[in-house]
Amino acid sequence: MNSVLEKPAPQAKTKGLSKAPAQVAAPTVNVDDLSAQREAINQASYRIQSALDTVELGIDATGEDELRGVRILVEDMVEQFGSAADQPDLGGANGVAMDISNALSIVLATVQRINEHNMDNAVLYAVTYLLESAKQLVDHACENWPSPLEKHA
């Protein structure tokens, strides 16, 4: 057997971002059932947790008070929605997914305002990117939520 086919292609290793990350595209999978919505919410909660971890690393490195405030906002989201995908009833398109989307909108607006007017901080740009990515996943789940009529058809 050809040894080239057996080995995965080597991956390039970089030490940092050389340019701003591209916008995260909405998932290309067909989001047509409740399990896909749960997965989208689950993936969004991972990104929110990653944003919290990023803020905490920034606080450890700089100790800036603005980062402490952002940490409180993101911690509240993790506490409120961290296990949202595990709820037995997600409440449809206007349920928990919409609540997460609305909360993300508020936190994103706050983080962006802090960063634009006071800091121009790389940590907050990373947090913004992660939260925007989470919001895109949740919004996509809301838009493609199966209607009750489709379930019974």
C-alpha positions in Angstrom: 0.0 0.0 0.0 1.2 3.5 -0.7 2.6 5.1 2.4 1.7 8.5 1.2 -2.0 7.6 1.4 -1.7 6.3 5.0 -0.1 9.5 6.4 -2.1 12.7 7.0 -0.8 15.8 5.4 1.5 17.9 7.6 -0.2 21.0 9.1 1.5 24.4 9.1 2.4 25.6 12.6 2.1 29.3 13.4 2.8 31.2 16.5 0.2 33.8 16.2 -2.3 35.4 13.9 -0.7 37.1 10.9 -4.0 38.8 9.9 -7.4 39.3 11.3 -9.5 36.1 11.3 -12.2 35.8 8.6 -15.8 35.9 9.5 -17.2 32.6 10.7 -19.7 31.2 8.3 -22.9 29.7 9.5 -22.8 25.9 9.6 -23.3 24.3 6.3 -25.0 21.2 7.7 -28.8 20.9 7.2 -30.3 22.3 10.4 -33.7 20.6 10.2 -34.2 18.8 13.4 -34.0 19.4 17.1 -30.7 17.5 17.5 -29.1 19.9 15.1 -30.4 22.9 17.1 -29.1 21.3 20.3 -25.7 20.9 18.7 -25.6 24.5 17.5 -26.5 25.7 21.0 -23.9 23.4 22.5 -21.2 24.7 20.1 -22.2 28.3 20.9 -21.8 27.5 24.6 -18.3 26.2 24.0 -17.4 29.4 22.3 -18.9 31.5 25.1 -16.8 29.4 27.5 -13.7 30.1 25.3 -14.4 33.8 25.5 -14.5 33.6 29.3 -11.2 31.7 29.3 -9.7 34.3 27.0 -10.8 37.2 29.3 -9.4 35.4 32.3 -6.0 35.0 30.5 -6.1 38.7 29.7 -6.8 39.6 33.3 -3.9 37.4 34.5 -1.6 39.1 32.0 -2.7 42.8 32.4 -5.0 43.1 35.4 -7.1 45.7 33.6 -10.4 46.6 35.4 -12.3 46.8 32.1 -11.4 43.1 31.5 -12.8 42.3 34.9 -16.1 43.8 34.0 -16.2 41.9 30.7 -15.5 38.7 32.7 -18.5 39.3 34.9 -20.7 39.7 31.8 -19.4 36.5 30.1 -19.5 34.6 33.4 -23.2 35.4 33.8 -23.8 34.0 30.3 -21.9 30.8 31.0 -23.9 30.4 34.2 -27.2 31.1 32.6 -26.8 29.3 29.3 -23.9 26.9 29.8 -26.1 23.8 29.9 -28.9 25.2 27.7 -28.6 22.4 25.1 -29.3 19.8 27.8 -32.7 21.2 28.7 -35.5 18.8 27.8 -37.6 21.6 26.1 -35.7 24.3 24.2 -38.9 26.3 23.6 -38.7 26.5 19.9 -37.3 29.3 17.8 -38.5 31.8 20.5 -37.2 29.9 23.4 -33.7 29.5 24.9 -31.9 30.0 21.6 -33.5 33.4 21.2 -32.7 34.2 24.8 -29.0 33.3 24.1 -29.0 35.4 21.0 -30.4 38.4 22.7 -28.0 38.1 25.6 -25.1 37.8 23.2 -26.2 40.9 21.4 -26.2 42.9 24.6 -22.8 41.6 25.8 -21.3 42.1 22.3 -22.4 45.7 22.2 -21.0 46.3 25.6 -17.6 44.7 24.8 -17.3 46.5 21.5 -18.2 49.9 23.1 -15.6 49.4 25.8 -12.9 48.3 23.3 -13.6 51.1 20.8 -13.7 54.0 23.3 -11.3 53.1 26.0 -8.9 50.3 25.2 -8.3 49.0 21.7 -7.3 45.7 23.4 -6.4 42.5 21.5 -8.0 40.4 24.2 -11.3 42.1 23.7 -11.1 41.7 20.0 -10.6 37.9 20.5 -13.6 37.9 22.9 -15.7 39.8 20.4 -14.8 37.3 17.7 -15.7 34.3 19.8 -19.0 35.8 20.9 -19.9 36.8 17.3 -19.2 33.2 16.3 -21.4 31.9 19.0 -24.2 34.4 18.0 -24.0 33.3 14.4 -24.5 29.6 15.4 -27.5 30.5 17.7 -29.1 32.8 15.1 -28.7 30.1 12.4 -30.4 27.6 14.8 -33.3 30.1 15.4 -33.8 30.7 11.7 -33.9 27.0 10.9 -35.9 25.8 13.8 -38.4 23.2 12.7 -42.0 24.4 13.0 -44.5 22.3 15.0 -46.4 21.7 11.7 -43.3 20.1 10.1 -42.9 17.7 13.1 -46.4 16.3 12.7 -46.5 16.2 8.9 
